[in-house]
Amino acid sequence: MAESDRKKWDAKYSDTNHQIEHGEASYMLKQYHGQVTGKRALDVACGTGRNALFLAALGFHVDALDISSVGLKRLAEAAVGLSGQVDTRVVDLDGFSPPVETYDLIVVTNYLNRPLIPKLGASLLAGGILVMDTFMLDQRNEVTHYNPDYLLKKSEFTEYFQTGYQILKFEEYCVKNSGCGMWKQAIAVRKLG
Ligand SMILES: C[S@@+](CC[C@H](N)C(=O)[O-])C[C@H]1O[C@@H](n2cnc3c(N)ncnc32)[C@H](O)[C@@H]1O
């Protein structure tokens, strides 16, 4: 599965007209990045790095992980000259464990890997913040061809953070995706310590 993912995303990112991941950083990241004290960040499944670039411009040192070396190369080129630093690393996130108690801020957008979520919590320092934002299964979705295994169930993000975290914000909202409406969930949580 990971090998087909790599091929698919390498092909997308090789197309220089591919602009989907070049938009603004996640709105939830913009709201909560200022609430951490340190500058060590992790961008998970970063793609071409809209979130990593946003953080590096603010002086964060960002570890940026993805399976696509093509996406990471584009990110590394875009990061030259920013005040912070972006370290890119090709990683297959299936079965991956980030280092424990390491990061002030972790962001994951438009990527769902359920077994990884508790490991991301463990990778936060006490007081650190995790921001996640991705698509959900909803009967109102106008795009219906996505694999439901990669779509969140209603309120699912909140289920992972019932103990040991403060939920700062949780929202379900609709976005236009290629012109069609698609429901998403976004959450920001702080690790208690
Ligand atoms: C929809 S893109 C999201 C990119 C970025 N997070 C954003 O929101 O702009 C999904 C990303 O997940 C990465 N990905 C998919 N499967 C992966 C795996 N097994 N390991 C690491 N990265 C993976 C893809 O290469 C792609 O960059």
The ligand as an ORCA input file, in Angstrom:
! r2SCAN-3c Opt
* xyz 0 1
  C      -3.495     15.077      0.790
  S      -1.737     15.131      1.005
  C      -1.633     16.236      2.406
  C      -0.376     17.061      2.402
  C      -0.278     18.119      3.499
  N      -0.409     17.543      4.827
  C      -1.321     19.199      3.313
  O      -2.346     19.173      3.983
  O      -1.117     20.069      2.473
  C      -1.412     13.529      1.775
  C       0.075     13.273      1.982
  O       0.241     12.041      2.689
  C       1.419     11.421      2.206
  N       1.362      9.979      2.507
  C       0.439      9.079      2.078
  N       0.718      7.851      2.567
  C       1.852      7.975      3.312
  C       2.653      7.067      4.068
  N       2.335      5.757      4.165
  N       3.741      7.536      4.707
  C       4.079      8.846      4.624
  N       3.359      9.759      3.926
  C       2.261      9.338      3.276
  C       1.401     11.726      0.713
  O       2.664     11.598      0.120
  C       0.856     13.167      0.703
  O       1.909     14.105      0.685
*
